[in-house]
C-alpha cells in the first residue's frame, strides 16, 4: 500500500510537471525600448496565457543578432521598414508575412500598403507596420503665417529666420517640393544624381537666407523659443513640444508631404512560435491597446482609430498636424541603395563648401 502510494505520488508529480512545461508558452520579442509596455505584456498574458520575453535593441544590433543565428532565437522583431528588404536579400533572416493571420482592418491602409511595398522581396512582403513619425516643418505662425511647404525654407520673406539640417532628408524634401519624386528615381543612378545636383544648387543659391544649419535638436528648439528662427525643418515631436509652451509654434505636415519612418513587426526565419507572434501583432494593434503605447511614448501607431482614444493633448497634436489627407500624403522612406548615399554626401559637401 505504501509503495503504491509513493508511486502514485511520483506519477502525479511528473504529470503535473509535464503539464507545467507544456502550458508555459512563450513569445521571444526583439524590440526597441518602450515598444512593449509592461501593462500590455501583462494584459497579453492574461488574455492568451503567453509569456512575453523582451530583449531591447536597435536596428544594427537586431540585424547582427539575427544574422548570427540565421534568423533563430526570437519569434518577433521590430526593425525599421527601410532596413528589411536589403537585409533579407543578403541574409534571409526573416519569413514572409502571412497576411491571412493579420487583422488588417485595424491598420491604417496607406501605412499597410507602404510597408508591404517597401519590404517586398521575391514577390512577398516581410513586415507589418507598428509605429511611425515624421519630419516636416516647425513654424511660428505669428511671424510666418503663410508657410505651407519645404519651398518656404528658400523664401526671401523669411531671410535670416530659417533653419534646417544639411542632411539627406533636406535634399529629399526639396525634391518633393519641386514636384519631383526622388524615391521613384532610386533605380536610376544617373537620373537621381541629376535631381540631387539640381536640389543642391537650389540650396546653394538660398544659402544667404539661412540663419543656421542646425545640428543639435535642443539648440534648434531654443532658437525657435527665442524668436531667432521662424521656420525650420525638423521632427514632429519637437514641434509638439514647442506648441505646449507657445501655441503660435507648431508642427506642420508640408503640402508636398511629410517624410515618414515606420518601425514594423517582422518574424525571424527560424521563429519557434510564429503563432504567438501573430497574436501579439493583432493584440498590440487593437486600438484600445495601441493607445496605451501612444499615451506613454507620444508616438502615433498604425492602429486605425487609436489616436482618437488618446489623451486630449496627445490627440490634439495628431489632429492638428495630421488630418487623414496629410497621413495619406506622407512620403515613407524606402531602403536606400548604397550608391545613392555617396551621391547625396557629395551634394551636401558642395553646399557646405559653397559661399
N, C-alpha and C positions, 0 to 999 in steps of 0.2 A: 504493500500500500504506500509506504514511504517512497520507494523507488519510483512508483508510478506518478506520485505527486510531484517529485522533483523533475521527472522527465516532462510532465505536462507543463510545469512552470517554465522549463527551459525552452520548450517548443513555443510557448506563448510569448516569451521574451524575444525569441528570434523572429517570430511573425510580426510582432509589433515593431521591432527594429527595421525589418524589411519594408513594412508599410511606411515607416517614417522616411526612409530613403526615397521611396517611390513618390511620396507626396511633396517632397522638398523641391518643387520645380523652380528653376532659376532663369533669370534673364541677365546676361552679362552685357552691360551698356558702356560703350566708349564714347564720351561726350565732353562738352565744354562745361566749365564751372557755371552753375546756375541753371542749367538746362533740365535738370531732374530734381526739382524741389522735393524735400523730404515729405512734405504734406501730400504730394501727388504719388510719391513712391509708396507711402503707407496706404493711401486710398486704393492704389492699383493692387496691392497685395490683398487688401480686404475684399476687393471685388473678384479677383482671379485666383488667389492663393499662390501667386508667383512672387518670389523674392527678386528684387532688382539690385544687382551688384554694380555699383557705379565706379568707373575709372575716369578721372578728369584728364583732359589732354588738349591739344590744339591740332591744327591741320598737319603740320610737319611731323609731330610725334605719332599722330594717328596713322599716317601713311607708313612711317617707319615700323611701327608695331605690327601692322597687318602684312607688310612686306616680309618681315622676319618670320612670320608664321604661315605665309602664303594664304592669308585670309582666315586663320583659325584663332581661337582664344576668346572671341567675342561674338555675341549674337546680333548686335546692332551697333552701328557707328553713326556719327553726325558730322561728316565733312561738309565744307562749303561746296556749293554746286559747281563752281568753276574749278574744283580740284578733284573731279571724279573721272571724267571721260579719258583724259590723257593718262591718268594713273592706271585706270582699268585696262587700257590698251597695252600698256607696258607690263603690268604685273598681275593682272587678272585676280584681284583681291576681293572683288565683290560679286554678288549674284544678281541676275535681273530681278526687278520688282514684279511680283505677281499682283497686278492691279485689281484682280478679282477679289483679293483679300483686303483691299483698301476701301474704306468708306469715303469715296471721292466726293460724295455730295456735301461733306462738311469741310471741303477745301476750296479756297478761292480759285476759280477756274483759270484765270490768267497766270497765276503762280504755278499751278499744277502743270499747265501746258509748257511754261518756260522751263521748268526743271526737267520735264520729260524730254524736251528738245535738247537741252544743254548737257544732258547726261546720256545721250544716245550713243551706244557702241554696238556695231553689228546689228542694227535694227531693233535693239532692245534698250529700254531705259533702266537706269540703275539707282534712282533716288526718288524720294517724296519730300516736298517742302515742309519745313518746320517754322523757322522764324526769319525775319528779314529786317533790313534797314537801308537807308539811302543817303546819298549826298545830293545836295541841290543848293539852294540859295538861303542864306540868312539875311534878312532885310530889316532895316529900321524904317518902317513905313512913315514915320513922322518926317523924315528927311528924304526918303526915296519912295514916294507913294506909287510911282509908275513902273516899278521893276516887275518884269514878268518872265524873263528868260536869261540864260547864260550870256547872251549878247549884251546885256546891260552891264556886264563886267568890263565891257570895252567902250562904255559910253562917256563922252566928254562931259555930260551933265553931272557925273559923279567923280570927276577928276580929283585925285588925292584922297578919295574916301572909299577906295576899292581894295579888296584883299582876296587872294587865293593862293593855293599851293602850286609850285612848279612840279607837278606830279602828273602821271598818266591820266587820272580822272579829269583833269582840266582840259587836256587835249581831246579826250573823248567827248566831253560836254560841249566844247566849242564846235566840234564837228557836227554834232546833232543840231546845235543852234543854227548852223549854216544850211541845214536841210539835208545833210548827208547822213548815211547810216554806216558808221565806221565798222560795226560788227559784221555787216554784210560783206565787207572787203577783207575780212580775216583770211580768206582763202586766196587772195590775190596780193602778193607781197608788193608788186610794183604799184598797183593802184592805192594800196594802203600808205605806202611811202609818199606818194604824190599828195594824198589828202593830208597827211601829217605835216608835210612841208608847207602846205597852204595854211594850216592852222597855226603852225609855228610862226610864220611871217606875220599873221594877224596879231599874235601875242607880242611879237617884237614891236610892231607898229603902235600897239596900245601901251607899251611899257611906261611912258610918261604919265599915264593915268593912275598907275597903281601906287597905293600908299605903302603896301608891304606885301611880300610873298611870304605868307605865314608858314612856320614850321612847327610851332607849338600851339596846340589847341586851346590851352588855357590862356595863352597870351592873346590869341585871336578874340576870344570871348571878352577879355578885358578891354581890348581896343574898341569893341562894339559897345560895351557898357559906358565907356568914357566919351563916346561920340566921335572918336577918331575915324572909325570906319562905318559906312552906311550900308554897304552891300558886300557880301562875301560868299564864296563857295565853300561849303562845309557840310557837316553831318546834321541829320535831323535832330538828334538828341541835344546837340549844342544849342540849336535854335529854340527848342522847347525849354531848355534850362533858362535861357535869357528871357523868354516870354513870361515865365513865372515871376521874374524880377521886374520886367518892364513890358507891359502889354503892347508897346509900339514895335517891339522887336519879335520876329517870329521866323520859323522855317517856312519856306515856300517851295513847293514842287514846281520846277520850271515848266514853261509851256511845251518845250521840246522833250520833256521827260526827266524825272529824277533818275539817277544812276543807282541801281539796286544790287545788294548782295543777298543771298539766301543760304542759310545753313539748313541741312537736309537730314533725312534718315536714309541710311544705306545699309544693306545686310551683307556682312562679310561672306566670302565664298564658302567657308567651311563652318558656318554657324551651326552650333549643336541644337539650338532651339529657335528656329526661324518663326514657328507659330507664335511663340511668346513675343517675338519682335513685332509681328503684325498686330498683335493685341495691344502692345504698348503704343504703337503709332496711332492706331484708331482711338485709343484711350486719351492720349495727350492732345489730340486734335479735336476732341469734343469741346465745344465752346465753353462749357462750364468748368472744364479742366484747363484749357488753354488760357483762360482769363486769369487764373492763379499765377501763371508764369508772367503774363503781361503786366499785372499789377506789381509783381515783385521786381521785374527787370526793366520795366518801362519800355519794352520792346515788343512790337507787333508780331503776330504769328500768321500763318497761312490758314488758320481756322476761320471759316466763314461765319461772321456774326459775333465772334468772340469779343472784338473791341467794343461792341455795343453794351457789353456786360461789365466793362472796365470801370474803375473808379472815375468819378467825374473829371478830375484834372487830366488823367491819362487819356480817357475817351475824348476829351476836348482837343488834345493835341492831334490825335488821328483825324478827327472830324474836320478841323480847320485845314490841316495840311494835305490830307488825302481823301477827298471825295472819291467815289468809285472811278470816275474818269481819270483821275490822277494815278490811282493804283494800276489801272489797266494800261496806262501810258509809261509805266516805269520801264527803263531800259536795263534789263538784267544782264550782269556781266557773264559772258560765256568764257570758256577756257581760252587763255591767250597763247597763241603759237610763239615759241621761244624767239624766233627771228624778229617778230614784231616788237618785242620788248627792247631789243637793241636799237631798232629804228626810233622808237619813242625816246629812248635815252639820248640819242644823238640830237633830236629836235629840242629836247629840254635843255641840253647843254648849250645849244646855239642861242636859245632865248636868254639863258643866264649870262652868257658871254657878251651879248649884244649891248650897245649903248644908245 
